[in-house]
């Protein structure tokens, strides 16, 4: 049985709570539950990339647990943030809103951080 969690971060002040919720979820699940976590960062949430230093440790802890973090390319462009600002291990999606819909169709449970 797979437990799939999708966390949505449209505001920068919700990024840390999303990382913590994702970590808590993964730590609470048993391996046979096959937990999967994806975080989608879009809209104003993308501004966390202007200075990612405060988030690096927590971000890397989540990646080490198997979580995935996706940053919206439309938001990167809209907020004039270079693609190079995406941290190592982070991924991008062309449109965060489309990714949110697609992942829900794949059975991910949506939670707004």
TIVO-2410 file (N, C-alpha, C; in nm, 3 decimals):
# residues 113
REC num residu      c1      c2      c3 atome chaine
REC   1      X   0.084  -0.118   0.000     N      A
REC   1      X   0.000   0.000   0.000    CA      A
REC   1      X   0.089   0.124   0.000     C      A
REC   2      X   0.063   0.215  -0.093     N      A
REC   2      X   0.137   0.340  -0.098    CA      A
REC   2      X   0.056   0.451  -0.031     C      A
REC   3      X   0.123   0.527   0.054     N      A
REC   3      X   0.064   0.648   0.111    CA      A
REC   3      X   0.131   0.765   0.041     C      A
REC   4      X   0.052   0.843  -0.033     N      A
REC   4      X   0.106   0.952  -0.114    CA      A
REC   4      X   0.059   1.086  -0.060     C      A
REC   5      X   0.154   1.171  -0.025     N      A
REC   5      X   0.124   1.304   0.028    CA      A
REC   5      X   0.177   1.411  -0.066     C      A
REC   6      X   0.091   1.507  -0.098     N      A
REC   6      X   0.125   1.621  -0.182    CA      A
REC   6      X   0.107   1.747  -0.099     C      A
REC   7      X   0.216   1.817  -0.074     N      A
REC   7      X   0.210   1.943   0.002    CA      A
REC   7      X   0.227   2.060  -0.095     C      A
REC   8      X   0.139   2.158  -0.082     N      A
REC   8      X   0.138   2.275  -0.170    CA      A
REC   8      X   0.187   2.397  -0.091     C      A
REC   9      X   0.288   2.465  -0.146     N      A
REC   9      X   0.347   2.582  -0.080    CA      A
REC   9      X   0.336   2.703  -0.172     C      A
REC  10      X   0.223   2.778  -0.166     N      A
REC  10      X   0.211   2.898  -0.247    CA      A
REC  10      X   0.261   3.024  -0.177     C      A
REC  11      X   0.302   3.013  -0.051     N      A
REC  11      X   0.351   3.128   0.026    CA      A
REC  11      X   0.484   3.091   0.091     C      A
REC  12      X   0.579   3.182   0.086     N      A
REC  12      X   0.713   3.154   0.137    CA      A
REC  12      X   0.714   3.122   0.286     C      A
REC  13      X   0.623   3.182   0.364     N      A
REC  13      X   0.624   3.156   0.508    CA      A
REC  13      X   0.569   3.017   0.542     C      A
REC  14      X   0.525   2.943   0.444     N      A
REC  14      X   0.474   2.807   0.465    CA      A
REC  14      X   0.575   2.700   0.423     C      A
REC  15      X   0.693   2.742   0.376     N      A
REC  15      X   0.792   2.646   0.328    CA      A
REC  15      X   0.849   2.562   0.442     C      A
REC  16      X   0.889   2.625   0.551     N      A
REC  16      X   0.942   2.549   0.666    CA      A
REC  16      X   0.836   2.455   0.723     C      A
REC  17      X   0.712   2.502   0.746     N      A
REC  17      X   0.610   2.408   0.793    CA      A
REC  17      X   0.590   2.290   0.698     C      A
REC  18      X   0.597   2.315   0.568     N      A
REC  18      X   0.581   2.205   0.471    CA      A
REC  18      X   0.694   2.104   0.484     C      A
REC  19      X   0.816   2.153   0.495     N      A
REC  19      X   0.931   2.062   0.511    CA      A
REC  19      X   0.917   1.979   0.639     C      A
REC  20      X   0.874   2.044   0.746     N      A
REC  20      X   0.858   1.973   0.874    CA      A
REC  20      X   0.744   1.872   0.867     C      A
REC  21      X   0.631   1.909   0.806     N      A
REC  21      X   0.519   1.816   0.793    CA      A
REC  21      X   0.561   1.695   0.709     C      A
REC  22      X   0.634   1.720   0.602     N      A
REC  22      X   0.679   1.610   0.516    CA      A
REC  22      X   0.770   1.516   0.593     C      A
REC  23      X   0.863   1.572   0.670     N      A
REC  23      X   0.953   1.488   0.751    CA      A
REC  23      X   0.874   1.408   0.854     C      A
REC  24      X   0.781   1.474   0.921     N      A
REC  24      X   0.700   1.405   1.022    CA      A
REC  24      X   0.621   1.290   0.960     C      A
REC  25      X   0.565   1.315   0.843     N      A
REC  25      X   0.488   1.211   0.774    CA      A
REC  25      X   0.577   1.091   0.742     C      A
REC  26      X   0.693   1.117   0.684     N      A
REC  26      X   0.782   1.007   0.647    CA      A
REC  26      X   0.831   0.931   0.770     C      A
REC  27      X   0.861   1.002   0.876     N      A
REC  27      X   0.907   0.938   0.999    CA      A
REC  27      X   0.797   0.857   1.067     C      A
REC  28      X   0.671   0.898   1.048     N      A
REC  28      X   0.559   0.829   1.112    CA      A
REC  28      X   0.515   0.704   1.037     C      A
REC  29      X   0.552   0.694   0.911     N      A
REC  29      X   0.508   0.581   0.829    CA      A
REC  29      X   0.602   0.461   0.847     C      A
REC  30      X   0.542   0.344   0.834     N      A
REC  30      X   0.620   0.221   0.832    CA      A
REC  30      X   0.663   0.195   0.688     C      A
REC  31      X   0.773   0.126   0.669     N      A
REC  31      X   0.825   0.102   0.534    CA      A
REC  31      X   0.725   0.029   0.446     C      A
REC  32      X   0.647  -0.062   0.504     N      A
REC  32      X   0.549  -0.136   0.423    CA      A
REC  32      X   0.437  -0.045   0.371     C      A
REC  33      X   0.425   0.074   0.428     N      A
REC  33      X   0.325   0.169   0.379    CA      A
REC  33      X   0.375   0.244   0.256     C      A
REC  34      X   0.500   0.227   0.222     N      A
REC  34      X   0.561   0.288   0.105    CA      A
REC  34      X   0.525   0.437   0.091     C      A
REC  35      X   0.564   0.518   0.189     N      A
REC  35      X   0.526   0.660   0.185    CA      A
REC  35      X   0.599   0.736   0.074     C      A
REC  36      X   0.525   0.822   0.009     N      A
REC  36      X   0.579   0.911  -0.094    CA      A
REC  36      X   0.536   1.053  -0.060     C      A
REC  37      X   0.630   1.147  -0.068     N      A
REC  37      X   0.599   1.287  -0.041    CA      A
REC  37      X   0.655   1.373  -0.153     C      A
REC  38      X   0.568   1.460  -0.204     N      A
REC  38      X   0.611   1.560  -0.302    CA      A
REC  38      X   0.561   1.695  -0.253     C      A
REC  39      X   0.651   1.792  -0.260     N      A
REC  39      X   0.616   1.930  -0.226    CA      A
REC  39      X   0.624   2.011  -0.355     C      A
REC  40      X   0.519   2.088  -0.380     N      A
REC  40      X   0.517   2.179  -0.495    CA      A
REC  40      X   0.520   2.322  -0.442     C      A
REC  41      X   0.622   2.396  -0.484     N      A
REC  41      X   0.638   2.536  -0.444    CA      A
REC  41      X   0.606   2.622  -0.566     C      A
REC  42      X   0.502   2.705  -0.554     N      A
REC  42      X   0.468   2.793  -0.665    CA      A
REC  42      X   0.428   2.930  -0.612     C      A
REC  43      X   0.379   3.012  -0.702     N      A
REC  43      X   0.337   3.149  -0.672    CA      A
REC  43      X   0.443   3.218  -0.586     C      A
REC  44      X   0.405   3.290  -0.483     N      A
REC  44      X   0.499   3.369  -0.401    CA      A
REC  44      X   0.592   3.279  -0.320     C      A
REC  45      X   0.554   3.154  -0.302     N      A
REC  45      X   0.639   3.061  -0.228    CA      A
REC  45      X   0.777   3.045  -0.289     C      A
REC  46      X   0.786   3.071  -0.419     N      A
REC  46      X   0.912   3.056  -0.491    CA      A
REC  46      X   1.020   3.151  -0.439     C      A
REC  47      X   0.978   3.258  -0.371     N      A
REC  47      X   1.076   3.357  -0.323    CA      A
REC  47      X   1.169   3.301  -0.216     C      A
REC  48      X   1.142   3.180  -0.165     N      A
REC  48      X   1.237   3.118  -0.071    CA      A
REC  48      X   1.372   3.098  -0.140     C      A
REC  49      X   1.372   3.096  -0.272     N      A
REC  49      X   1.496   3.075  -0.346    CA      A
REC  49      X   1.583   3.200  -0.354     C      A
REC  50      X   1.532   3.314  -0.314     N      A
REC  50      X   1.613   3.436  -0.315    CA      A
REC  50      X   1.728   3.425  -0.215     C      A
REC  51      X   1.705   3.357  -0.104     N      A
REC  51      X   1.810   3.324  -0.007    CA      A
REC  51      X   1.771   3.191   0.056     C      A
REC  52      X   1.825   3.084   0.002     N      A
REC  52      X   1.785   2.951   0.046    CA      A
REC  52      X   1.863   2.903   0.169     C      A
REC  53      X   1.963   2.977   0.209     N      A
REC  53      X   2.050   2.936   0.320    CA      A
REC  53      X   1.974   2.892   0.445     C      A
REC  54      X   1.871   2.965   0.492     N      A
REC  54      X   1.802   2.923   0.614    CA      A
REC  54      X   1.731   2.788   0.603     C      A
REC  55      X   1.709   2.741   0.481     N      A
REC  55      X   1.630   2.619   0.459    CA      A
REC  55      X   1.715   2.497   0.424     C      A
REC  56      X   1.842   2.517   0.398     N      A
REC  56      X   1.927   2.412   0.344    CA      A
REC  56      X   1.927   2.284   0.428     C      A
REC  57      X   1.949   2.296   0.559     N      A
REC  57      X   1.958   2.175   0.642    CA      A
REC  57      X   1.828   2.096   0.642     C      A
REC  58      X   1.718   2.163   0.665     N      A
REC  58      X   1.588   2.096   0.669    CA      A
REC  58      X   1.553   2.036   0.533     C      A
REC  59      X   1.583   2.109   0.427     N      A
REC  59      X   1.560   2.062   0.291    CA      A
REC  59      X   1.639   1.933   0.266     C      A
REC  60      X   1.766   1.933   0.302     N      A
REC  60      X   1.850   1.814   0.280    CA      A
REC  60      X   1.806   1.697   0.367     C      A
REC  61      X   1.759   1.724   0.487     N      A
REC  61      X   1.706   1.617   0.573    CA      A
REC  61      X   1.587   1.550   0.506     C      A
REC  62      X   1.499   1.630   0.447     N      A
REC  62      X   1.383   1.575   0.378    CA      A
REC  62      X   1.426   1.491   0.258     C      A
REC  63      X   1.520   1.542   0.180     N      A
REC  63      X   1.568   1.466   0.065    CA      A
REC  63      X   1.628   1.333   0.110     C      A
REC  64      X   1.702   1.335   0.218     N      A
REC  64      X   1.763   1.212   0.270    CA      A
REC  64      X   1.658   1.108   0.309     C      A
REC  65      X   1.539   1.154   0.348     N      A
REC  65      X   1.430   1.064   0.384    CA      A
REC  65      X   1.351   1.016   0.262     C      A
REC  66      X   1.383   1.072   0.146     N      A
REC  66      X   1.315   1.031   0.024    CA      A
REC  66      X   1.211   1.128  -0.027     C      A
REC  67      X   1.194   1.242   0.040     N      A
REC  67      X   1.099   1.342  -0.006    CA      A
REC  67      X   1.150   1.412  -0.131     C      A
REC  68      X   1.057   1.469  -0.206     N      A
REC  68      X   1.092   1.542  -0.328    CA      A
REC  68      X   1.030   1.682  -0.322     C      A
REC  69      X   1.107   1.780  -0.371     N      A
REC  69      X   1.060   1.919  -0.372    CA      A
REC  69      X   1.070   1.971  -0.515     C      A
REC  70      X   0.957   2.022  -0.564     N      A
REC  70      X   0.949   2.075  -0.699    CA      A
REC  70      X   0.920   2.225  -0.694     C      A
REC  71      X   0.991   2.300  -0.778     N      A
REC  71      X   0.974   2.444  -0.786    CA      A
REC  71      X   0.915   2.478  -0.923     C      A
REC  72      X   0.814   2.564  -0.924     N      A
REC  72      X   0.742   2.601  -1.045    CA      A
REC  72      X   0.825   2.693  -1.135     C      A
REC  73      X   0.843   2.652  -1.260     N      A
REC  73      X   0.920   2.732  -1.355    CA      A
REC  73      X   0.849   2.863  -1.389     C      A
REC  74      X   0.716   2.861  -1.396     N      A
REC  74      X   0.642   2.985  -1.422    CA      A
REC  74      X   0.666   3.086  -1.311     C      A
REC  75      X   0.668   3.039  -1.186     N      A
REC  75      X   0.693   3.129  -1.073    CA      A
REC  75      X   0.836   3.180  -1.075     C      A
REC  76      X   0.930   3.092  -1.111     N      A
REC  76      X   1.069   3.138  -1.122    CA      A
REC  76      X   1.078   3.256  -1.218     C      A
REC  77      X   1.015   3.241  -1.334     N      A
REC  77      X   1.015   3.348  -1.434    CA      A
REC  77      X   0.941   3.471  -1.383     C      A
REC  78      X   0.824   3.449  -1.324     N      A
REC  78      X   0.741   3.559  -1.277    CA      A
REC  78      X   0.805   3.643  -1.168     C      A
REC  79      X   0.888   3.580  -1.086     N      A
REC  79      X   0.955   3.652  -0.977    CA      A
REC  79      X   1.102   3.680  -1.010     C      A
REC  80      X   1.138   3.662  -1.136     N      A
REC  80      X   1.274   3.691  -1.184    CA      A
REC  80      X   1.382   3.621  -1.102     C      A
REC  81      X   1.361   3.494  -1.076     N      A
REC  81      X   1.458   3.414  -1.002    CA      A
REC  81      X   1.524   3.319  -1.101     C      A
REC  82      X   1.656   3.319  -1.109     N      A
REC  82      X   1.723   3.232  -1.206    CA      A
REC  82      X   1.706   3.084  -1.171     C      A
REC  83      X   1.700   3.002  -1.273     N      A
REC  83      X   1.684   2.858  -1.254    CA      A
REC  83      X   1.800   2.801  -1.172     C      A
REC  84      X   1.914   2.865  -1.178     N      A
REC  84      X   2.032   2.820  -1.102    CA      A
REC  84      X   2.011   2.832  -0.951     C      A
REC  85      X   1.908   2.904  -0.909     N      A
REC  85      X   1.879   2.920  -0.766    CA      A
REC  85      X   1.816   2.794  -0.707     C      A
REC  86      X   1.764   2.705  -0.792     N      A
REC  86      X   1.705   2.580  -0.743    CA      A
REC  86      X   1.816   2.499  -0.679     C      A
REC  87      X   1.800   2.461  -0.553     N      A
REC  87      X   1.907   2.391  -0.482    CA      A
REC  87      X   1.932   2.251  -0.537     C      A
REC  88      X   2.052   2.203  -0.515     N      A
REC  88      X   2.087   2.067  -0.557    CA      A
REC  88      X   1.989   1.970  -0.492     C      A
REC  89      X   1.935   1.881  -0.573     N      A
REC  89      X   1.835   1.787  -0.523    CA      A
REC  89      X   1.693   1.834  -0.546     C      A
REC  90      X   1.674   1.963  -0.568     N      A
REC  90      X   1.543   2.017  -0.601    CA      A
REC  90      X   1.514   1.993  -0.748     C      A
REC  91      X   1.387   1.992  -0.782     N      A
REC  91      X   1.344   1.969  -0.919    CA      A
REC  91      X   1.252   2.082  -0.961     C      A
REC  92      X   1.223   2.089  -1.090     N      A
REC  92      X   1.128   2.190  -1.137    CA      A
REC  92      X   1.015   2.124  -1.215     C      A
REC  93      X   0.904   2.195  -1.221     N      A
REC  93      X   0.791   2.158  -1.306    CA      A
REC  93      X   0.756   2.283  -1.387     C      A
REC  94      X   0.712   2.264  -1.512     N      A
REC  94      X   0.679   2.382  -1.593    CA      A
REC  94      X   0.572   2.471  -1.530     C      A
REC  95      X   0.467   2.410  -1.476     N      A
REC  95      X   0.356   2.486  -1.416    CA      A
REC  95      X   0.312   2.414  -1.289     C      A
REC  96      X   0.332   2.479  -1.176     N      A
REC  96      X   0.298   2.419  -1.047    CA      A
REC  96      X   0.152   2.379  -1.037     C      A
REC  97      X   0.064   2.464  -1.087     N      A
REC  97      X  -0.080   2.436  -1.076    CA      A
REC  97      X  -0.116   2.309  -1.154     C      A
REC  98      X  -0.055   2.290  -1.269     N      A
REC  98      X  -0.082   2.169  -1.348    CA      A
REC  98      X  -0.028   2.046  -1.276     C      A
REC  99      X   0.090   2.058  -1.218     N      A
REC  99      X   0.149   1.946  -1.143    CA      A
REC  99      X   0.061   1.907  -1.025     C      A
REC 100      X   0.002   2.007  -0.958     N      A
REC 100      X  -0.088   1.978  -0.846    CA      A
REC 100      X  -0.207   1.894  -0.890     C      A
REC 101      X  -0.265   1.928  -1.003     N      A
REC 101      X  -0.381   1.854  -1.054    CA      A
REC 101      X  -0.339   1.713  -1.096     C      A
REC 102      X  -0.229   1.704  -1.168     N      A
REC 102      X  -0.183   1.573  -1.215    CA      A
REC 102      X  -0.152   1.478  -1.100     C      A
REC 103      X  -0.084   1.529  -0.999     N      A
REC 103      X  -0.048   1.444  -0.885    CA      A
REC 103      X  -0.170   1.398  -0.807     C      A
REC 104      X  -0.270   1.485  -0.797     N      A
REC 104      X  -0.394   1.442  -0.731    CA      A
REC 104      X  -0.462   1.332  -0.812     C      A
REC 105      X  -0.454   1.341  -0.943     N      A
REC 105      X  -0.512   1.235  -1.026    CA      A
REC 105      X  -0.434   1.104  -1.011     C      A
REC 106      X  -0.307   1.114  -0.971     N      A
REC 106      X  -0.225   0.995  -0.948    CA      A
REC 106      X  -0.245   0.938  -0.808     C      A
REC 107      X  -0.336   0.998  -0.733     N      A
REC 107      X  -0.368   0.944  -0.601    CA      A
REC 107      X  -0.298   1.010  -0.484     C      A
REC 108      X  -0.230   1.122  -0.504     N      A
REC 108      X  -0.167   1.195  -0.394    CA      A
REC 108      X  -0.273   1.272  -0.316     C      A
REC 109      X  -0.264   1.267  -0.185     N      A
REC 109      X  -0.354   1.343  -0.098    CA      A
REC 109      X  -0.303   1.486  -0.088     C      A
REC 110      X  -0.384   1.582  -0.125     N      A
REC 110      X  -0.347   1.724  -0.127    CA      A
REC 110      X  -0.360   1.785   0.011     C      A
REC 111      X  -0.252   1.854   0.054     N      A
REC 111      X  -0.254   1.932   0.177    CA      A
REC 111      X  -0.187   2.066   0.147     C      A
REC 112      X  -0.258   2.173   0.177     N      A
REC 112      X  -0.196   2.305   0.160    CA      A
REC 112      X  -0.120   2.335   0.288     C      A
REC 113      X   0.008   2.363   0.271     N      A
REC 113      X   0.094   2.388   0.388    CA      A
REC 113      X   0.061   2.521   0.452     C      A
***
